């Protein structure tokens, strides 16, 4: 989990990171953080890893709180070809298939979109 904090703290897109909850134990790692981005948007990071499972949600919203994109693997869209991985784009109702994604790729996409 420490590498996730490093990624957030060293990203060109991130202005400030707030740790909401952090656990780093032998059988469970959990990170819940809020990252303020350079364009005033916000990225919420939730990642949980155990020996048997891994869950993630990366929720990116604009300064007003409107969803830009959320990548997650919550198992509630069973018809997705990439189940349980999916993403919500611009609305919780606009759902598209997505491969399992890592924070590195999320930050790279955000950096690319912010800089353009």
TINU-525586 format. One record per residue: x, y, z of N, C-alpha, C, CB in turn. Coordinates in steps of 0.02 Angstrom, whole numbers, plus 50000, padded with zeros to 5 digits. Atoms other than C-alpha are relative to their C-alpha. Glycine has a CB too. Layout:
<pts>
   n.x   n.y   n.z  ca.x  ca.y  ca.z   c.x   c.y   c.z  cb.x  cb.y  cb.z
     X     Y     Z     X     Y     Z     X     Y     Z     X     Y     Z
...
</pts>
This chain:
<pts>
   n.x   n.y   n.z  ca.x  ca.y  ca.z   c.x   c.y   c.z  cb.x  cb.y  cb.z
 50041 49940 50000 50000 50000 50000 50043 50063 50000 49954 50000 50060
 49957 49941 49999 50146 50117 50027 50015 50023 49929 50064 49986 50038
 49986 49978 50069 50181 50115 49840 49942 50039 49971 50015 49939 49956
 50057 49961 50023 50004 50180 49811 50005 50072 50025 49934 49968 50024
 49990 49932 49973 50039 50327 49925 50055 50037 49962 50017 49996 50076
 49946 49969 50040 50202 50359 49832 49975 50023 49932 50058 49951 49992
 50028 49982 50066 50109 50357 49666 49959 50064 50005 49957 49943 49973
 50042 49941 49992 49983 50484 49729 50043 50062 50015 49949 49989 50056
 49960 49943 49978 50113 50596 49811 50048 50025 49946 50039 49983 50061
 49952 49980 50052 50226 50598 49657 49968 50012 49932 50053 49948 49994
 50034 49989 50063 50096 50615 49521 49999 50075 49984 49928 49973 50001
 50002 49930 50022 50106 50776 49420 49929 50029 50004 50025 50005 49928
 50070 49977 49998 49915 50785 49428 49976 50014 50071 49956 49949 49967
 50024 49997 49930 49903 50779 49619 50031 50060 50036 50016 49935 50037
 49978 49942 49961 49912 50937 49724 50009 49981 50074 49949 50058 49994
 49998 50017 49928 49875 50861 49896 49964 49934 50010 49967 50056 50043
 50030 50065 49983 49834 50690 49970 49978 50000 50073 50049 49942 49986
 50026 50008 49932 49725 50660 50122 49986 49926 50010 49934 50043 50011
 50011 50070 49983 49731 50486 50200 49937 49997 50044 50062 49968 50036
 50061 50007 49962 49556 50441 50259 50004 49939 50045 49939 49995 49954
 49992 50061 49960 49594 50264 50316 50057 49960 49969 49933 49957 50002
 49943 50038 50024 49751 50159 50304 50014 49942 50047 50063 50046 49994
 49983 50060 49961 49786 49981 50362 50053 49962 49960 49937 49955 50013
 49948 50040 50032 49944 49885 50322 50021 49945 50048 50061 50045 49978
 49987 50057 49957 49942 49719 50411 50016 49939 49957 49940 49985 50047
 49980 50059 50037 50000 49546 50362 49944 49972 49956 50024 49947 50048
 50055 50032 50037 49829 49483 50307 49951 50048 49967 49963 49956 50046
 50045 49951 50032 49745 49644 50250 50036 50067 49990 49937 50010 50042
 49976 49933 50015 49796 49805 50166 49941 50040 49973 50060 49998 49947
 50056 49957 50019 49675 49949 50146 50024 50071 49994 49943 49995 50052
 49987 49929 50008 49693 50123 50077 49936 50034 49977 50058 50012 49949
 50054 49955 50020 49556 50253 50070 50029 50070 50004 49934 49991 50046
 49968 49934 50003 49622 50422 50014 49961 50046 49954 50072 49993 49976
 50029 49947 50041 49565 50586 49938 50057 50041 49973 49949 50044 50042
 49946 49962 50032 49679 50670 49812 49970 50060 49964 50040 49956 49951
 50019 49940 50036 49652 50850 49761 50046 50008 49941 50003 50064 50048
 49960 49998 50061 49709 50870 49582 50013 50072 49978 49965 49962 49945
 49978 49932 50020 49791 51018 49496 49947 50040 49963 50061 49994 49957
 50055 49963 50034 49633 51061 49398 49940 50009 50045 49979 49963 49936
 50052 49994 49948 49530 51065 49560 49951 49942 50001 49963 50064 49991
 50040 50060 49995 49451 50896 49524 50027 49958 50058 49999 49960 49932
 49982 50041 49942 49461 50759 49656 49998 49926 49979 49953 50013 50061
 49998 50072 50010 49509 50575 49649 49996 49967 50068 50063 49978 49962
 50006 50041 49940 49447 50459 49786 50026 49930 49983 49926 49997 50025
 49969 50065 50011 49549 50300 49800 49979 49954 50057 50077 50006 49996
 50014 50052 49951 49488 50143 49888 50030 49935 49972 49923 49992 50014
 49971 50064 50022 49590 49985 49877 50007 49956 50061 50069 50011 49965
 49998 50049 49946 49575 49830 49985 50031 49936 49972 49930 49986 50029
 49968 50062 50021 49687 49678 49970 50005 49952 50059 50070 50013 49968
 49992 50054 49952 49677 49515 50067 50032 49942 49964 49932 49980 50034
 49971 50059 50032 49751 49345 50034 49954 49970 49948 50017 49947 50052
 50049 50031 50044 49591 49293 49947 49966 50047 49950 49948 49967 50040
 50040 49954 50039 49523 49451 49868 50035 50067 49991 49931 50010 50033
 49976 49933 50013 49558 49621 49796 49941 50042 49975 50059 50000 49950
 50055 49956 50021 49433 49763 49781 50030 50070 49990 49942 50001 50052
 49977 49932 50013 49458 49936 49709 49943 50043 49975 50058 50000 49950
 50043 49950 50029 49364 50094 49667 50040 50064 49996 49934 50010 50042
 49967 49937 50012 49442 50249 49591 49947 50047 49972 50062 49993 49951
 50056 49956 50016 49312 50388 49588 50028 50070 49987 49946 50001 50057
 49974 49935 50020 49360 50546 49492 49941 50046 49986 50046 49995 49937
 50054 49952 50008 49246 50697 49504 50027 50070 49991 49952 49997 50060
 49978 49931 50010 49255 50878 49452 49991 50040 50064 49960 50033 49942
 50000 49958 49940 49265 51024 49574 49930 50009 50029 50029 50068 49983
 50069 49993 49976 49074 51032 49585 49972 49934 50027 49956 50025 49943
 50023 50065 49975 49061 50847 49630 49969 49955 49947 49952 50010 50055
 50029 50041 50054 49000 50784 49460 50051 49946 49979 49981 50045 49939
 49958 50056 50019 49068 50614 49411 50032 50011 49932 49959 49936 50000
 49964 50002 50063 49201 50613 49276 50007 49926 49979 50070 50035 50005
 49992 50072 50014 49244 50427 49286 50011 49963 50066 50059 49987 49951
 49987 50044 49942 49240 50287 49414 50015 49931 49973 49940 49999 50050
 49980 50068 50016 49332 50124 49389 49991 49958 50063 50074 49996 49973
 50006 50042 49941 49283 49983 49505 49986 49927 49982 49945 50026 50046
 50015 50071 50011 49258 49797 49526 49947 49974 50049 50064 49959 50007
 50057 50022 49960 49102 49793 49633 49958 49952 49958 49956 50062 50024
 50032 50053 50041 49008 49636 49577 49925 50010 49989 50010 49933 50033
 50071 49988 50010 48843 49716 49529 49978 50010 49927 49980 50060 50039
 50019 49995 50071 48847 49722 49338 50019 49935 49965 50036 50062 49965
 49984 50068 50022 48845 49538 49295 50000 49991 49924 49952 49951 50031
 50003 50006 50073 48808 49566 49110 50061 50028 49964 49938 50035 49974
 49939 49973 50029 48973 49655 49082 50045 49944 49977 50037 50046 50050
 49953 50051 50025 49092 49555 48975 50063 49997 50042 50017 50014 49927
 49940 49998 49959 49230 49608 49094 49983 49993 50075 50037 50066 49988
 50024 50008 49931 49130 49567 49253 50055 49971 50044 49938 49956 50003
 50036 49945 49967 49162 49620 49388 50028 50070 49984 50003 49990 50074
 49967 49936 50015 49275 49757 49315 49957 50041 49951 50070 49988 49969
 50039 49955 50043 49185 49907 49240 50018 50072 50018 49923 49987 50009
 49991 49929 49983 49186 50096 49234 49937 50039 49985 50060 50030 49960
 50057 49954 50008 49056 50233 49250 50029 50064 49971 49962 50013 50069
 49973 49941 50033 49084 50379 49133 49948 50056 50001 50022 49984 49928
 50043 49941 49998 49003 50547 49173 49935 49991 50036 49986 50020 49932
 50064 50014 49965 48855 50463 49259 50004 49930 50027 49939 50009 49952
 50001 50068 49972 48826 50315 49371 49962 49952 49955 49970 50000 50070
 50041 50041 50045 48706 50253 49236 50035 49983 49934 49935 50034 49985
 49962 50016 50062 48833 50255 49092 50058 49954 50019 50026 50066 49965
 49953 50052 49977 48928 50094 49122 50031 49967 49939 49965 49949 50045
 49965 50032 50055 49059 50020 49007 50046 49946 50028 50040 50052 49960
 49952 50051 49979 49169 49866 49014 50068 50032 50013 50006 49944 49947
 49934 49976 49985 49341 49892 49087 50041 49941 50027 49998 50058 50052
 49957 50052 49973 49486 49777 49121 50019 50020 50071 50064 49989 49956
 49975 49982 49934 49554 49767 49297 50053 50053 49993 50029 49937 50037
 49956 49942 50009 49648 49930 49320 50038 50014 50064 49960 50063 49978
 49958 49982 49943 49787 49987 49433 50002 50076 50006 50071 49971 49991
 49996 49928 49987 49810 50158 49511 50048 50034 49952 50021 50013 50071
 49952 49970 50047 49960 50189 49397 49966 50020 49935 50057 49951 49986
 50034 49986 50063 49849 50179 49243 49947 50055 50008 49968 49937 49972
 50049 49948 49987 49713 50286 49321 50034 50068 50002 49963 49987 50067
 49964 49937 49996 49838 50422 49363 50028 50021 49933 50057 49995 50051
 49974 49984 50067 49916 50412 49190 49944 50029 49956 50030 49938 49966
 50056 49973 50039 49745 50438 49110 49979 50069 50024 49939 49952 50004
 50018 49935 49973 49704 50582 49226 50052 50052 49980 49993 49996 50076
 49947 49953 50019 49873 50665 49194 49994 50019 49927 50070 49969 50014
 50007 49987 50072 49846 50649 49007 49941 50047 49986 49991 49934 49961
 50060 49959 50012 49670 50723 49013 50008 50070 50029 49939 49967 50030
 49990 49934 49969 49719 50865 49131 50048 50043 49959 50026 49993 50072
 49950 49961 50037 49868 50916 49026 49978 50019 49929 50064 49961 49995
 50021 49983 50069 49772 50921 48861 49949 50055 49999 49971 49939 49967
</pts>
